[in-house]
Amino acid sequence: MSVPDEPRPVPPLPPAPGDCCNSGCAWCVHDIYQDALERYRQALAAWKQRHPDVSED
């Protein structure tokens, strides 16, 4: 059963090449991006379960 009007999750944008200062920050932009990417993958998997009729475009 599809949930109507539920948009497909959108992947996070990766950090731009100059976003990391290379100083070893506790929460580097790359770490934050990886966390967001994992949340996106989980949200997408759950969305696909709710929308089995949608193609993989």
C-alpha distance matrix in Angstrom:
0.0 3.8 6.6 9.2 12.6 12.2 14.9 15.1 17.7 21.2 23.7 26.9 30.1 32.7 36.0 38.6 41.6 43.9 41.5 42.7 46.3 46.8 48.5 46.3 44.4 42.5 39.3 39.8 37.5 36.5 35.4 33.4 31.7 30.9 29.4 27.3 26.2 25.1 23.0 21.5 20.7 19.1 17.0 16.1 15.1 12.8 11.4 11.0 9.1 6.4 7.0 7.9 8.7 11.3 14.8 17.3 19.6
3.8 0.0 3.8 6.0 9.2 8.7 11.2 11.7 14.6 18.0 20.7 23.9 27.0 29.7 33.1 35.6 38.6 40.9 38.6 40.0 43.6 44.3 46.1 44.1 42.1 40.5 37.1 37.4 34.9 34.0 33.2 31.1 29.2 28.7 27.3 24.9 23.9 23.3 21.1 19.1 18.8 17.5 15.0 13.9 13.7 11.6 9.2 9.3 8.6 5.3 4.8 7.3 7.6 9.0 12.8 15.1 17.0
6.6 3.8 0.0 3.8 6.6 6.0 9.4 10.8 13.3 16.8 19.8 22.7 25.8 28.8 31.9 34.4 37.7 39.6 37.1 38.7 42.1 43.1 44.7 42.8 40.6 38.9 35.5 35.9 33.4 32.9 32.1 29.6 28.0 27.8 26.1 23.5 23.1 22.6 19.9 18.2 18.6 17.1 14.1 13.7 14.2 11.6 9.0 10.6 10.2 6.5 7.0 10.4 10.9 11.4 15.1 17.0 18.4
9.2 6.0 3.8 0.0 3.8 5.5 8.6 11.0 14.0 17.0 20.4 23.2 26.0 29.3 32.3 34.5 37.9 39.8 37.4 39.3 42.8 44.1 45.7 44.1 41.8 40.4 36.9 37.1 34.4 34.1 33.6 30.9 29.1 29.4 27.9 24.9 24.6 24.6 21.9 19.8 20.6 19.6 16.3 15.7 16.8 14.6 11.5 12.9 13.4 9.8 9.1 12.5 11.9 11.8 15.4 17.6 18.3
12.6 9.2 6.6 3.8 0.0 3.8 6.1 9.4 12.2 14.7 18.4 20.9 23.4 26.9 29.7 31.8 35.3 37.0 34.7 36.8 40.2 41.7 43.4 42.0 39.7 38.5 34.9 35.0 32.0 32.0 31.7 28.8 27.1 27.8 26.4 23.1 23.1 23.6 20.8 18.5 19.9 19.3 15.7 15.2 17.2 15.2 11.9 13.8 15.1 11.8 10.9 14.5 13.9 12.8 16.0 17.7 17.7
12.2 8.7 6.0 5.5 3.8 0.0 3.8 6.6 8.9 11.9 15.4 17.9 20.8 24.0 27.0 29.3 32.7 34.4 32.0 33.9 37.3 38.6 40.3 38.7 36.4 35.1 31.5 31.7 28.9 28.7 28.3 25.5 23.8 24.3 22.8 19.6 19.6 19.9 17.0 14.8 16.2 15.6 11.9 11.7 13.8 11.8 8.5 11.0 12.4 9.5 9.2 13.0 13.3 11.9 15.0 16.0 16.5
14.9 11.2 9.4 8.6 6.1 3.8 0.0 3.8 6.3 8.6 12.2 14.8 17.4 20.8 23.8 25.9 29.3 31.2 28.9 31.0 34.5 35.8 37.7 36.3 34.2 33.2 29.5 29.3 26.3 26.1 26.1 23.3 21.2 22.0 20.9 17.6 17.3 18.2 15.7 12.9 14.6 14.7 11.1 10.3 13.2 12.2 8.7 10.9 13.4 11.3 10.3 13.7 13.9 11.5 13.8 14.2 14.0
15.1 11.7 10.8 11.0 9.4 6.6 3.8 0.0 3.8 6.4 9.6 12.8 15.5 18.5 21.8 24.0 27.2 29.4 27.3 29.0 32.7 33.7 35.8 34.3 32.4 31.4 27.8 27.4 24.4 23.8 23.8 21.4 19.0 19.4 18.7 15.5 14.5 15.4 13.4 10.2 11.3 12.1 8.9 7.1 10.2 10.1 6.8 8.4 11.5 10.4 9.2 12.1 12.7 9.9 11.6 11.2 11.3
17.7 14.6 13.3 14.0 12.2 8.9 6.3 3.8 0.0 3.8 6.6 9.4 12.5 15.4 18.6 21.1 24.3 26.3 24.0 25.6 29.2 30.2 32.1 30.5 28.6 27.6 24.0 23.7 20.8 20.2 20.1 17.6 15.3 15.8 14.9 11.7 11.0 12.1 9.9 6.8 8.7 9.7 6.6 5.8 9.5 9.7 7.5 9.7 12.6 12.2 11.9 14.6 15.9 13.1 14.3 13.1 13.3
21.2 18.0 16.8 17.0 14.7 11.9 8.6 6.4 3.8 0.0 3.8 6.5 9.1 12.3 15.4 17.7 20.9 23.0 20.9 22.8 26.4 27.6 29.7 28.5 26.7 26.2 22.4 21.6 18.4 18.0 18.4 16.0 13.3 14.4 14.2 10.7 9.9 12.1 10.7 7.2 9.6 11.7 9.3 8.3 12.1 13.1 11.1 12.8 16.0 15.8 15.1 17.5 18.4 15.2 15.7 13.9 13.3
23.7 20.7 19.8 20.4 18.4 15.4 12.2 9.6 6.6 3.8 0.0 3.8 6.5 9.0 12.4 14.9 17.9 20.2 18.1 19.7 23.4 24.3 26.6 25.3 23.7 23.4 19.7 18.6 15.5 14.5 15.2 13.2 10.1 11.0 11.5 8.2 6.7 9.6 9.2 5.9 8.1 10.9 9.7 8.9 12.3 14.0 12.9 14.1 17.3 17.9 17.4 19.2 20.5 17.3 17.2 14.6 14.2
26.9 23.9 22.7 23.2 20.9 17.9 14.8 12.8 9.4 6.5 3.8 0.0 3.8 6.3 9.2 12.0 15.2 17.0 14.7 16.3 19.9 21.1 23.2 22.1 20.4 20.2 16.5 15.3 12.0 11.6 12.5 10.1 7.1 9.2 9.8 6.3 6.2 9.7 9.4 7.3 10.1 12.7 11.8 11.9 15.1 16.6 15.9 17.6 20.5 21.0 20.8 22.8 24.2 21.1 21.0 18.4 17.8
30.1 27.0 25.8 26.0 23.4 20.8 17.4 15.5 12.5 9.1 6.5 3.8 0.0 3.8 6.5 8.6 11.9 13.9 12.0 14.1 17.8 19.2 21.7 21.1 19.7 20.2 16.6 14.7 11.0 10.9 12.9 10.9 7.7 10.4 11.9 9.1 8.8 12.6 12.9 10.9 13.3 16.2 15.5 15.2 18.4 20.2 19.3 20.7 23.8 24.3 23.8 25.6 26.8 23.4 22.9 20.1 18.9
32.7 29.7 28.8 29.3 26.9 24.0 20.8 18.5 15.4 12.3 9.0 6.3 3.8 0.0 3.8 6.4 9.0 11.4 9.7 11.2 15.0 16.0 18.7 18.1 17.2 18.0 14.8 12.2 8.8 7.9 10.6 9.6 6.2 8.7 11.2 9.5 8.9 12.5 13.8 12.4 14.2 17.2 17.3 17.1 19.8 22.0 21.6 22.7 25.7 26.6 26.2 27.8 29.1 25.8 24.9 21.8 20.8
36.0 33.1 31.9 32.3 29.7 27.0 23.8 21.8 18.6 15.4 12.4 9.2 6.5 3.8 0.0 3.8 6.4 8.0 5.9 7.7 11.4 12.9 15.6 15.5 14.6 16.0 12.9 10.0 6.5 6.7 10.0 9.2 7.0 10.1 12.4 11.3 11.6 15.0 16.1 15.4 17.4 20.1 20.3 20.5 23.2 25.2 24.9 26.2 29.1 30.0 29.7 31.4 32.8 29.4 28.7 25.6 24.5
38.6 35.6 34.4 34.5 31.8 29.3 25.9 24.0 21.1 17.7 14.9 12.0 8.6 6.4 3.8 0.0 3.8 5.5 5.3 8.0 11.2 13.1 16.1 16.9 16.3 18.4 15.7 12.5 9.3 9.8 13.4 12.8 10.8 13.7 16.2 15.0 15.0 18.5 19.7 18.6 20.5 23.5 23.5 23.4 26.2 28.3 27.7 28.9 32.0 32.8 32.2 33.8 34.9 31.4 30.4 27.3 25.7
41.6 38.6 37.7 37.9 35.3 32.7 29.3 27.2 24.3 20.9 17.9 15.2 11.9 9.0 6.4 3.8 0.0 3.8 5.7 7.1 9.8 11.1 14.5 15.7 16.0 18.5 16.4 12.8 10.5 10.4 14.2 14.6 12.8 15.1 18.0 17.5 17.2 20.5 22.2 21.3 22.8 25.9 26.3 26.1 28.6 30.9 30.6 31.5 34.5 35.6 35.1 36.4 37.5 34.1 32.8 29.5 28.0
43.9 40.9 39.6 39.8 37.0 34.4 31.2 29.4 26.3 23.0 20.2 17.0 13.9 11.4 8.0 5.5 3.8 0.0 3.8 5.6 7.2 9.6 12.5 14.4 14.4 17.4 15.6 12.2 10.3 11.4 14.9 15.0 14.2 16.8 19.3 18.9 19.3 22.4 23.8 23.3 25.2 27.9 28.3 28.4 31.1 33.1 32.8 34.0 37.0 37.9 37.5 39.1 40.3 36.8 35.8 32.6 31.2
41.5 38.6 37.1 37.4 34.7 32.0 28.9 27.3 24.0 20.9 18.1 14.7 12.0 9.7 5.9 5.3 5.7 3.8 0.0 3.8 6.4 9.1 11.5 12.8 12.0 14.6 12.3 9.1 6.9 8.8 12.0 11.6 11.2 14.2 16.2 15.8 16.8 19.8 20.9 20.7 22.8 25.3 25.5 26.1 28.8 30.5 30.4 31.9 34.7 35.5 35.4 37.2 38.6 35.3 34.6 31.5 30.3
42.7 40.0 38.7 39.3 36.8 33.9 31.0 29.0 25.6 22.8 19.7 16.3 14.1 11.2 7.7 8.0 7.1 5.6 3.8 0.0 3.8 5.5 8.1 9.1 9.0 11.9 10.3 6.8 6.1 7.4 10.3 11.1 11.3 13.5 15.6 16.1 17.0 19.5 21.1 21.4 23.2 25.5 26.3 27.0 29.3 31.1 31.4 32.9 35.4 36.5 36.7 38.3 39.9 36.8 36.0 32.8 32.0
46.3 43.6 42.1 42.8 40.2 37.3 34.5 32.7 29.2 26.4 23.4 19.9 17.8 15.0 11.4 11.2 9.8 7.2 6.4 3.8 0.0 3.9 5.5 8.0 8.2 11.8 11.4 8.4 9.0 10.6 12.9 13.9 14.7 16.8 18.6 19.4 20.6 22.8 24.3 24.9 26.7 28.8 29.7 30.6 32.8 34.6 35.0 36.5 39.0 40.1 40.3 42.0 43.7 40.5 39.8 36.6 35.7
46.8 44.3 43.1 44.1 41.7 38.6 35.8 33.7 30.2 27.6 24.3 21.1 19.2 16.0 12.9 13.1 11.1 9.6 9.1 5.5 3.9 0.0 3.8 5.7 7.7 11.1 11.4 8.4 10.0 10.4 12.3 14.3 15.2 16.4 18.5 19.9 20.7 22.5 24.5 25.3 26.6 28.7 30.1 30.9 32.8 34.7 35.5 36.8 39.1 40.5 40.9 42.2 44.1 41.1 40.2 36.8 36.2
48.5 46.1 44.7 45.7 43.4 40.3 37.7 35.8 32.1 29.7 26.6 23.2 21.7 18.7 15.6 16.1 14.5 12.5 11.5 8.1 5.5 3.8 0.0 3.8 5.8 9.3 10.7 8.9 11.4 12.4 13.4 15.2 16.9 18.0 19.5 21.3 22.5 24.0 25.7 27.0 28.5 30.2 31.5 32.8 34.5 36.2 37.2 38.7 40.8 42.1 42.8 44.3 46.4 43.5 42.8 39.5 39.1
46.3 44.1 42.8 44.1 42.0 38.7 36.3 34.3 30.5 28.5 25.3 22.1 21.1 18.1 15.5 16.9 15.7 14.4 12.8 9.1 8.0 5.7 3.8 0.0 3.8 6.4 8.3 7.1 10.4 10.9 10.9 13.3 15.3 15.8 17.0 19.3 20.5 21.5 23.3 25.0 26.2 27.6 29.3 30.7 32.1 33.8 35.1 36.6 38.4 39.9 40.8 42.1 44.5 41.8 41.2 37.9 37.9
44.4 42.1 40.6 41.8 39.7 36.4 34.2 32.4 28.6 26.7 23.7 20.4 19.7 17.2 14.6 16.3 16.0 14.4 12.0 9.0 8.2 7.7 5.8 3.8 0.0 3.8 5.3 5.2 8.7 10.1 9.6 11.1 13.7 14.7 15.2 17.3 19.1 20.2 21.4 23.3 24.9 26.1 27.4 29.1 30.8 32.1 33.3 35.1 36.9 38.1 39.1 40.8 43.1 40.4 40.2 37.1 37.0
42.5 40.5 38.9 40.4 38.5 35.1 33.2 31.4 27.6 26.2 23.4 20.2 20.2 18.0 16.0 18.4 18.5 17.4 14.6 11.9 11.8 11.1 9.3 6.4 3.8 0.0 3.8 6.0 9.6 10.7 8.8 10.2 13.4 13.8 13.5 16.1 18.2 18.5 19.6 22.0 23.5 24.2 25.7 27.7 29.1 30.1 31.6 33.6 35.0 36.3 37.6 39.3 41.8 39.4 39.4 36.4 36.8
39.3 37.1 35.5 36.9 34.9 31.5 29.5 27.8 24.0 22.4 19.7 16.5 16.6 14.8 12.9 15.7 16.4 15.6 12.3 10.3 11.4 11.4 10.7 8.3 5.3 3.8 0.0 3.8 6.5 8.0 6.0 6.6 9.9 10.8 10.5 12.6 14.9 15.6 16.4 18.6 20.4 21.2 22.4 24.4 26.0 27.1 28.3 30.4 32.0 33.1 34.3 36.1 38.5 36.0 36.1 33.2 33.4
39.8 37.4 35.9 37.1 35.0 31.7 29.3 27.4 23.7 21.6 18.6 15.3 14.7 12.2 10.0 12.5 12.8 12.2 9.1 6.8 8.4 8.4 8.9 7.1 5.2 6.0 3.8 0.0 3.8 5.2 5.1 6.4 8.6 9.9 10.9 12.5 14.2 15.6 17.0 18.4 20.1 21.6 22.8 24.3 26.1 27.6 28.5 30.3 32.2 33.4 34.3 35.9 38.1 35.3 35.1 32.0 31.9
37.5 34.9 33.4 34.4 32.0 28.9 26.3 24.4 20.8 18.4 15.5 12.0 11.0 8.8 6.5 9.3 10.5 10.3 6.9 6.1 9.0 10.0 11.4 10.4 8.7 9.6 6.5 3.8 0.0 3.8 5.4 5.0 6.0 8.6 9.9 10.4 12.0 14.2 15.3 16.1 18.2 20.0 20.8 22.0 24.2 25.7 26.2 28.0 30.2 31.3 31.8 33.5 35.5 32.6 32.3 29.2 28.8
36.5 34.0 32.9 34.1 32.0 28.7 26.1 23.8 20.2 18.0 14.5 11.6 10.9 7.9 6.7 9.8 10.4 11.4 8.8 7.4 10.6 10.4 12.4 10.9 10.1 10.7 8.0 5.2 3.8 0.0 3.8 5.4 5.0 6.2 8.7 9.8 10.3 12.3 14.3 15.0 16.3 18.4 19.7 20.5 22.4 24.4 25.1 26.4 28.7 30.1 30.5 31.9 34.0 31.1 30.5 27.3 27.1
35.4 33.2 32.1 33.6 31.7 28.3 26.1 23.8 20.1 18.4 15.2 12.5 12.9 10.6 10.0 13.4 14.2 14.9 12.0 10.3 12.9 12.3 13.4 10.9 9.6 8.8 6.0 5.1 5.4 3.8 0.0 3.8 5.4 5.1 6.3 8.6 9.8 10.7 12.5 14.2 15.4 16.9 18.4 19.8 21.3 23.0 24.2 25.7 27.5 29.0 29.9 31.3 33.7 31.2 30.9 27.8 28.1
33.4 31.1 29.6 30.9 28.8 25.5 23.3 21.4 17.6 16.0 13.2 10.1 10.9 9.6 9.2 12.8 14.6 15.0 11.6 11.1 13.9 14.3 15.2 13.3 11.1 10.2 6.6 6.4 5.0 5.4 3.8 0.0 3.8 5.5 5.2 6.2 8.6 10.0 10.7 12.3 14.3 15.6 16.5 18.2 20.1 21.4 22.2 24.2 26.1 27.1 28.1 29.9 32.1 29.5 29.6 26.7 26.9
31.7 29.2 28.0 29.1 27.1 23.8 21.2 19.0 15.3 13.3 10.1 7.1 7.7 6.2 7.0 10.8 12.8 14.2 11.2 11.3 14.7 15.2 16.9 15.3 13.7 13.4 9.9 8.6 6.0 5.0 5.4 3.8 0.0 3.8 5.4 5.0 6.0 8.6 9.8 10.3 12.2 14.2 15.0 16.0 18.2 19.9 20.4 22.0 24.3 25.4 25.9 27.5 29.6 26.8 26.5 23.5 23.5
30.9 28.7 27.8 29.4 27.8 24.3 22.0 19.4 15.8 14.4 11.0 9.2 10.4 8.7 10.1 13.7 15.1 16.8 14.2 13.5 16.8 16.4 18.0 15.8 14.7 13.8 10.8 9.9 8.6 6.2 5.1 5.5 3.8 0.0 3.8 5.4 4.9 6.2 8.7 9.7 10.5 12.4 14.1 15.0 16.5 18.5 19.6 20.8 22.8 24.5 25.2 26.4 28.8 26.2 25.9 22.8 23.3
29.4 27.3 26.1 27.9 26.4 22.8 20.9 18.7 14.9 14.2 11.5 9.8 11.9 11.2 12.4 16.2 18.0 19.3 16.2 15.6 18.6 18.5 19.5 17.0 15.2 13.5 10.5 10.9 9.9 8.7 6.3 5.2 5.4 3.8 0.0 3.8 5.4 5.2 6.3 8.6 10.0 10.8 12.4 14.2 15.6 16.9 18.3 20.0 21.6 23.0 24.2 25.7 28.3 26.0 26.2 23.5 24.3
27.3 24.9 23.5 24.9 23.1 19.6 17.6 15.5 11.7 10.7 8.2 6.3 9.1 9.5 11.3 15.0 17.5 18.9 15.8 16.1 19.4 19.9 21.3 19.3 17.3 16.1 12.6 12.5 10.4 9.8 8.6 6.2 5.0 5.4 3.8 0.0 3.8 5.5 5.1 6.1 8.7 9.9 10.4 12.0 14.2 15.3 16.0 18.1 20.0 21.0 21.9 23.7 26.0 23.5 23.8 21.2 21.7
26.2 23.9 23.1 24.6 23.1 19.6 17.3 14.5 11.0 9.9 6.7 6.2 8.8 8.9 11.6 15.0 17.2 19.3 16.8 17.0 20.6 20.7 22.5 20.5 19.1 18.2 14.9 14.2 12.0 10.3 9.8 8.6 6.0 4.9 5.4 3.8 0.0 3.8 5.5 5.0 6.2 8.7 9.7 10.3 12.3 14.2 14.9 16.2 18.4 19.9 20.4 21.8 24.0 21.4 21.3 18.4 18.9
25.1 23.3 22.6 24.6 23.6 19.9 18.2 15.4 12.1 12.1 9.6 9.7 12.6 12.5 15.0 18.5 20.5 22.4 19.8 19.5 22.8 22.5 24.0 21.5 20.2 18.5 15.6 15.6 14.2 12.3 10.7 10.0 8.6 6.2 5.2 5.5 3.8 0.0 3.8 5.3 5.1 6.3 8.6 9.8 10.7 12.5 14.1 15.3 16.9 18.7 19.8 20.9 23.6 21.6 21.7 19.0 20.3
23.0 21.1 19.9 21.9 20.8 17.0 15.7 13.4 9.9 10.7 9.2 9.4 12.9 13.8 16.1 19.7 22.2 23.8 20.9 21.1 24.3 24.5 25.7 23.3 21.4 19.6 16.4 17.0 15.3 14.3 12.5 10.7 9.8 8.7 6.3 5.1 5.5 3.8 0.0 3.8 5.5 5.2 6.1 8.5 10.0 10.7 12.1 14.2 15.6 16.7 18.1 19.9 22.5 20.6 21.3 19.1 20.4
21.5 19.1 18.2 19.8 18.5 14.8 12.9 10.2 6.8 7.2 5.9 7.3 10.9 12.4 15.4 18.6 21.3 23.3 20.7 21.4 24.9 25.3 27.0 25.0 23.3 22.0 18.6 18.4 16.1 15.0 14.2 12.3 10.3 9.7 8.6 6.1 5.0 5.3 3.8 0.0 3.8 5.4 5.0 5.9 8.5 9.8 10.2 12.0 14.2 15.2 15.8 17.6 19.9 17.5 18.1 15.8 16.7
20.7 18.8 18.6 20.6 19.9 16.2 14.6 11.3 8.7 9.6 8.1 10.1 13.3 14.2 17.4 20.5 22.8 25.2 22.8 23.2 26.7 26.6 28.5 26.2 24.9 23.5 20.4 20.1 18.2 16.3 15.4 14.3 12.2 10.5 10.0 8.7 6.2 5.1 5.5 3.8 0.0 3.8 5.5 5.1 6.1 8.6 9.7 10.4 12.5 14.3 15.0 16.0 18.6 16.5 16.7 14.2 15.8
19.1 17.5 17.1 19.6 19.3 15.6 14.7 12.1 9.7 11.7 10.9 12.7 16.2 17.2 20.1 23.5 25.9 27.9 25.3 25.5 28.8 28.7 30.2 27.6 26.1 24.2 21.2 21.6 20.0 18.4 16.9 15.6 14.2 12.4 10.8 9.9 8.7 6.3 5.2 5.4 3.8 0.0 3.8 5.4 5.2 6.3 8.5 9.9 10.9 12.7 14.2 15.5 18.5 17.1 17.9 16.0 18.1
17.0 15.0 14.1 16.3 15.7 11.9 11.1 8.9 6.6 9.3 9.7 11.8 15.5 17.3 20.3 23.5 26.3 28.3 25.5 26.3 29.7 30.1 31.5 29.3 27.4 25.7 22.4 22.8 20.8 19.7 18.4 16.5 15.0 14.1 12.4 10.4 9.7 8.6 6.1 5.0 5.5 3.8 0.0 3.8 5.5 5.2 6.0 8.6 10.0 10.7 12.1 14.2 16.8 15.2 16.6 15.2 16.8
16.1 13.9 13.7 15.7 15.2 11.7 10.3 7.1 5.8 8.3 8.9 11.9 15.2 17.1 20.5 23.4 26.1 28.4 26.1 27.0 30.6 30.9 32.8 30.7 29.1 27.7 24.4 24.3 22.0 20.5 19.8 18.2 16.0 15.0 14.2 12.0 10.3 9.8 8.5 5.9 5.1 5.4 3.8 0.0 3.8 5.4 4.9 6.1 8.6 9.8 10.1 11.7 14.1 12.1 13.0 11.4 13.2
15.1 13.7 14.2 16.8 17.2 13.8 13.2 10.2 9.5 12.1 12.3 15.1 18.4 19.8 23.2 26.2 28.6 31.1 28.8 29.3 32.8 32.8 34.5 32.1 30.8 29.1 26.0 26.1 24.2 22.4 21.3 20.1 18.2 16.5 15.6 14.2 12.3 10.7 10.0 8.5 6.1 5.2 5.5 3.8 0.0 3.8 5.4 5.1 6.4 8.9 9.8 10.4 13.6 12.4 13.4 11.9 14.6
12.8 11.6 11.6 14.6 15.2 11.8 12.2 10.1 9.7 13.1 14.0 16.6 20.2 22.0 25.2 28.3 30.9 33.1 30.5 31.1 34.6 34.7 36.2 33.8 32.1 30.1 27.1 27.6 25.7 24.4 23.0 21.4 19.9 18.5 16.9 15.3 14.2 12.5 10.7 9.8 8.6 6.3 5.2 5.4 3.8 0.0 3.8 5.4 5.2 6.5 8.7 10.3 13.5 12.9 14.8 14.2 16.8
11.4 9.2 9.0 11.5 11.9 8.5 8.7 6.8 7.5 11.1 12.9 15.9 19.3 21.6 24.9 27.7 30.6 32.8 30.4 31.4 35.0 35.5 37.2 35.1 33.3 31.6 28.3 28.5 26.2 25.1 24.2 22.2 20.4 19.6 18.3 16.0 14.9 14.1 12.1 10.2 9.7 8.5 6.0 4.9 5.4 3.8 0.0 3.8 5.4 5.1 6.1 8.6 11.1 10.0 12.3 12.1 14.2
11.0 9.3 10.6 12.9 13.8 11.0 10.9 8.4 9.7 12.8 14.1 17.6 20.7 22.7 26.2 28.9 31.5 34.0 31.9 32.9 36.5 36.8 38.7 36.6 35.1 33.6 30.4 30.3 28.0 26.4 25.7 24.2 22.0 20.8 20.0 18.1 16.2 15.3 14.2 12.0 10.4 9.9 8.6 6.1 5.1 5.4 3.8 0.0 3.8 5.4 4.9 5.7 8.6 7.7 9.5 9.4 12.2
9.1 8.6 10.2 13.4 15.1 12.4 13.4 11.5 12.6 16.0 17.3 20.5 23.8 25.7 29.1 32.0 34.5 37.0 34.7 35.4 39.0 39.1 40.8 38.4 36.9 35.0 32.0 32.2 30.2 28.7 27.5 26.1 24.3 22.8 21.6 20.0 18.4 16.9 15.6 14.2 12.5 10.9 10.0 8.6 6.4 5.2 5.4 3.8 0.0 3.8 5.5 5.7 9.3 9.9 12.1 12.5 15.6
6.4 5.3 6.5 9.8 11.8 9.5 11.3 10.4 12.2 15.8 17.9 21.0 24.3 26.6 30.0 32.8 35.6 37.9 35.5 36.5 40.1 40.5 42.1 39.9 38.1 36.3 33.1 33.4 31.3 30.1 29.0 27.1 25.4 24.5 23.0 21.0 19.9 18.7 16.7 15.2 14.3 12.7 10.7 9.8 8.9 6.5 5.1 5.4 3.8 0.0 3.8 6.1 8.8 9.6 12.7 13.8 16.3
7.0 4.8 7.0 9.1 10.9 9.2 10.3 9.2 11.9 15.1 17.4 20.8 23.8 26.2 29.7 32.2 35.1 37.5 35.4 36.7 40.3 40.9 42.8 40.8 39.1 37.6 34.3 34.3 31.8 30.5 29.9 28.1 25.9 25.2 24.2 21.9 20.4 19.8 18.1 15.8 15.0 14.2 12.1 10.1 9.8 8.7 6.1 4.9 5.5 3.8 0.0 3.8 5.4 5.8 9.1 10.8 13.2
7.9 7.3 10.4 12.5 14.5 13.0 13.7 12.1 14.6 17.5 19.2 22.8 25.6 27.8 31.4 33.8 36.4 39.1 37.2 38.3 42.0 42.2 44.3 42.1 40.8 39.3 36.1 35.9 33.5 31.9 31.3 29.9 27.5 26.4 25.7 23.7 21.8 20.9 19.9 17.6 16.0 15.5 14.2 11.7 10.4 10.3 8.6 5.7 5.7 6.1 3.8 0.0 3.8 5.6 8.0 9.9 13.0
8.7 7.6 10.9 11.9 13.9 13.3 13.9 12.7 15.9 18.4 20.5 24.2 26.8 29.1 32.8 34.9 37.5 40.3 38.6 39.9 43.7 44.1 46.4 44.5 43.1 41.8 38.5 38.1 35.5 34.0 33.7 32.1 29.6 28.8 28.3 26.0 24.0 23.6 22.5 19.9 18.6 18.5 16.8 14.1 13.6 13.5 11.1 8.6 9.3 8.8 5.4 3.8 0.0 3.8 6.5 9.7 12.0
11.3 9.0 11.4 11.8 12.8 11.9 11.5 9.9 13.1 15.2 17.3 21.1 23.4 25.8 29.4 31.4 34.1 36.8 35.3 36.8 40.5 41.1 43.5 41.8 40.4 39.4 36.0 35.3 32.6 31.1 31.2 29.5 26.8 26.2 26.0 23.5 21.4 21.6 20.6 17.5 16.5 17.1 15.2 12.1 12.4 12.9 10.0 7.7 9.9 9.6 5.8 5.6 3.8 0.0 3.8 6.7 8.5
14.8 12.8 15.1 15.4 16.0 15.0 13.8 11.6 14.3 15.7 17.2 21.0 22.9 24.9 28.7 30.4 32.8 35.8 34.6 36.0 39.8 40.2 42.8 41.2 40.2 39.4 36.1 35.1 32.3 30.5 30.9 29.6 26.5 25.9 26.2 23.8 21.3 21.7 21.3 18.1 16.7 17.9 16.6 13.0 13.4 14.8 12.3 9.5 12.1 12.7 9.1 8.0 6.5 3.8 0.0 3.8 5.7
17.3 15.1 17.0 17.6 17.7 16.0 14.2 11.2 13.1 13.9 14.6 18.4 20.1 21.8 25.6 27.3 29.5 32.6 31.5 32.8 36.6 36.8 39.5 37.9 37.1 36.4 33.2 32.0 29.2 27.3 27.8 26.7 23.5 22.8 23.5 21.2 18.4 19.0 19.1 15.8 14.2 16.0 15.2 11.4 11.9 14.2 12.1 9.4 12.5 13.8 10.8 9.9 9.7 6.7 3.8 0.0 3.8
19.6 17.0 18.4 18.3 17.7 16.5 14.0 11.3 13.3 13.3 14.2 17.8 18.9 20.8 24.5 25.7 28.0 31.2 30.3 32.0 35.7 36.2 39.1 37.9 37.0 36.8 33.4 31.9 28.8 27.1 28.1 26.9 23.5 23.3 24.3 21.7 18.9 20.3 20.4 16.7 15.8 18.1 16.8 13.2 14.6 16.8 14.2 12.2 15.6 16.3 13.2 13.0 12.0 8.5 5.7 3.8 0.0
